[in-house]
Amino acid sequence: MKFTRFNIVILVGFLAILGVVVMQLFLLNQAYSFEKKEVEDKIYYALLDVVERIYVDNNSELIVANQIKKVAHNYYVVNVNDVFENNILEFYLKKEFAKVKLDLDFEYAIYDCGSNNMVYGNYITLNSEPSKKCVDCFTKNDELIYYFAVRFPTLKQSYFTSLKQYWLYTIVLLLVLIVYVYSVLLMLKQKRYTVLQNDFINNMTHEFKTPLASILIASNFANDQKEIKENPRLSKYIQIIIKQSNKLNEHIEQILSLAKTDSNNIELSKTNIDFRKVLELIKENILLKYTKNIEFELDFSSKPIIKADEFHFYNILYNIIENAVKYNDKEPIVKISLLENEKTISIVILDNGNGVPKKDLPFIFDKFYRVERKDSKEIEGFGIGLAYVKKIGQLHGWKIKAENANPGLRITIEIPKSDIHE
């Protein structure tokens, strides 16, 4: 796998999230161990106090060591080596468990010292409804004479319940990891499609340019021939071929420029550009291309010099102004003004058209997006002009935004003052 910056960022992000999940699982395991140890200590010391109370009641001395034996994770056998009554034992068990805040259901059994059979047992529950006793869960111990056993049926469940906060954090982190992996897979899939799309566009446009150049050369040569000039019909057809070929060539150039900016292969060659001269050139070309009665208003008195790539700066202004003319069903009026604040100078281009529907306005700078129009079939375009404008603006470090002016559309290009000279 090629380690690009994109792949490295994805790998680092994945390892970071995975590390957090592993750390959380480690903390969860530690918390489980601490909780288990704490509960076991509570049970041990509570049962030890019960034995001491029985001995105090019988005026006996503790002569047996290791009275409490843990048989299983939830099962304890207590060697009392002295007589005791079941109601007294139950009272002490409840009291001592409550003292250490051991809020668990438990079941106990008392064994007969002579027959070594269980003679009494009871299930103590914290709920209102007692659970069924499990007689088979208790085992006899031939080595002991006077003893009782205690079992905690819900002990393991209590560990998980007490750690529900840790479980919640762990589940959330696992979900984050799953979402991250899924998002990365979608991004990689989208990236692959984008690369295929750009390759297709580049190959398609390059394949078009060679036969198109041949058509233009042949058409221009034929247009200069005496036989064509003397035949008005043939001359008209040749002019149509040349005109439409030039339009197609413009569209191909736009697609190539946009594909080049998307692949980040474009290099800006910034120079100092006379803003007024660029506008005059655009105005001249627009008036030559369209037969409409177009009015241009320049609302600024200064002669700003803008530091930008001359070729692309011309193109972004031309695209915006051409849209103001092309999509205007009235006599177009294009007003160009400059607004200044402390940090930026904004080029504002305002037309008197119908604007853009509110639902379409956030997407007009998206590649291949076109606003639905009644006359969309009559107006050429692929929806790449404003996408190109946005991309070139970003490469220059400028902000470009569009908003409806009622009437018309207002497009603002915010340029830092560091790129402006007067």
C-alpha positions, 0 to 999 in steps of 0.5 A, a space after each residue: 500500500 502506498 503511504 500517502 498523507 491521506 493513508 497515514 492520517 487514516 492509519 493514525 486515526 484508526 490506531 488512536 481510536 483502537 488504542 483508546 478502546 484497548 485502554 478502556 477494556 483494560 480499565 474495565 477489567 481492572 474495575 471488575 477486579 477491584 469490584 470483585 475484591 471489594 465485594 469478597 472482602 465485604 462478605 468475608 468480614 461480615 461473615 467473620 463478624 457473624 461468627 464472633 457474635 455467635 461466640 459472644 452469645 455462647 460465651 465461648 472463645 474463638 478457638 478455630 482459625 480460618 473459619 470462612 472458606 470460599 468454595 466457589 465465586 458465590 458460595 461460602 462455608 463457615 465453620 462455627 464449631 459451636 451451636 447456634 439457632 437459625 433465627 439468630 443466624 439469619 438476624 446476624 447475617 442480615 444485620 452484618 450484610 446491611 452494615 457493610 452495604 452488601 445489597 445482595 440476595 442470599 441463601 443460607 443453609 444450616 447442617 446438623 452436627 450429628 447426621 451432617 444433613 441440612 436441617 434448615 435453609 432460607 432465601 433472603 431477598 431484597 425484593 418483595 417476592 422471594 425466589 425459589 430456594 436451591 437445595 441442590 446448590 449446597 454441598 455437605 462437608 464431612 470435615 466440619 461439625 457445626 457449620 453453615 453455608 451462604 450462597 449469593 445467586 446474583 453475585 456475578 450479575 451484581 458485578 456487571 450492574 455496578 460497572 454499567 458506567 464502564 460498560 456504557 463508555 466501552 460500548 460508545 467507544 466501540 461504536 465510534 470505532 465502527 463508525 470510523 472504519 465505516 466512514 473510512 471505507 466510504 471515503 476510500 470508495 468515494 476517492 476511488 470513484 473520483 479518481 476514475 471520474 477524473 481519469 475518464 474526464 481527462 481521457 475523454 476531453 483529450 480524445 475530443 481535442 484532437 479531432 476537434 482541432 482537425 475540424 477547426 483547421 479544415 473549417 477555417 481553410 474551407 471558409 477561405 476558399 473562393 467557392 465557399 465565399 461565393 456560395 452564401 448557403 455553404 458559407 453560412 454552414 461553415 460559420 455554424 461549424 466553426 462557431 459550434 466547434 469553438 463553443 465545444 472547445 471552450 467547454 472542453 477547456 473548462 472541463 480540463 481546467 476543473 479536472 486539473 484543479 481537482 487533482 491539485 496539479 495546478 500551479 498558480 503564477 501570481 503577478 500584479 494585474 490591473 483590475 480595470 484592464 481585465 474588466 474591459 477585456 471581459 466586457 469586450 469579449 462578452 459584447 462580441 459573443 452575445 447579441 443582447 443589449 448589455 449594460 455594465 456599471 463600474 462602481 469604483 474610482 480607484 485603480 486596484 492592482 490585484 496579485 493573482 494568476 492572470 489567466 485564472 483571474 480572468 476566467 473566474 471573472 469571465 465565468 461570473 459575468 457571463 452567467 449574469 448575462 447568459 441566464 438573464 431573460 431581460 436586458 442584462 445590467 451587470 454592476 461591479 463594485 468594490 467594498 473595503 473593510 479593515 482586512 479585505 477588499 470585496 469584488 461584488 458582481 450584481 446582476 438584474 436577473 431572477 436570481 437563484 431559487 433558495 433550494 438551489 443556492 447552497 449548491 451552485 458551486 458544486 461540480 456539475 450542478 445545474 439549476 432547473 430552468 425552463 430554457 435549460 435546453 437552449 443554454 449551453 453548459 455543464 454546471 462546471 463554471 462556478 465550481 471552477 470559480 470556487 476552486 480557483 478562489 480557494 487556491 488563491 486563499 479568497 472567499 467566494 459567496 453567492 446570495 440573492 439580491 432581489 432582484 438578481 444574484 450577488 456574487 462576492 469575492 473577498 480578497 485579503 488586502 495583502 493581495 491588493 495594491 492601489 
